[in-house]
Amino acid sequence: MTALAVLLTVLGSAANNIGKVLQKEATKDLPQLSLSKAVMRRYAGSRLWRIGLLADVGGALCLLAALSMAPVSLIQPVSGCGMAILAVFSHFYLREELQANERAGVVVAMAGTVGVGLTAELFEDSLPATLASLGLLCGYGGVFALLELQIRRACSALARDRDHRNVAAGAEELAEASAAAATAAAAATRPL
């Protein structure tokens, strides 16, 4: 039961946080929230806002289910990994750049989640919880390593492309300057 509770907590916390981001993103196209029927209809009519609301509420329900299976001393610390998942989601969905120290924070939050799972109060099924936590750590580590590799490759490709454009622009400017100098020299050597 503990492994399932940890899994539900991770899922619920991630859904809860991501749901709020989706709702926030939807409000860019919506009027300020008020209790007016017209405004409420606009919110209810926004697909992105409804998806965010469902994710938020669904995440809360997952957390409640997890709390019914394991102590709050386990569930609450594990729910902190939702913020790390939110940081990664924000990087890809909102195009927010994660700095090196923020990426390190994501790794520390995930490691903390696994650490809490590994050191949780022993239950009958503590071995499956430990294995599930190790599986989560390996899975997250692999995903983050792949993401980091892809980000580095994309940045390198952009830098190479920018360098090639700069070299080409520099060569073009040099050719124009040489042509202008040659024209000026030819004009200066012409007899009057």
Secondary structure by P-SEA (a helix, b strand, c coil): caaaaaaaaaaaaaaaaaaaaaaaaaacccccccccaaaaaaaaacaaaaaaaaaaaaaaaaaaaaaacccaaaaaaaacaaaaaaaaaaaccccccccaaaaaaaaaaaaaaaaaaaacccccaaaaaaaaaaaaaaaaaaaaaaaaaaaaaaaaaaaaaaaaaaaaaaaaaaaaaaaaaaaaaaaaaccc
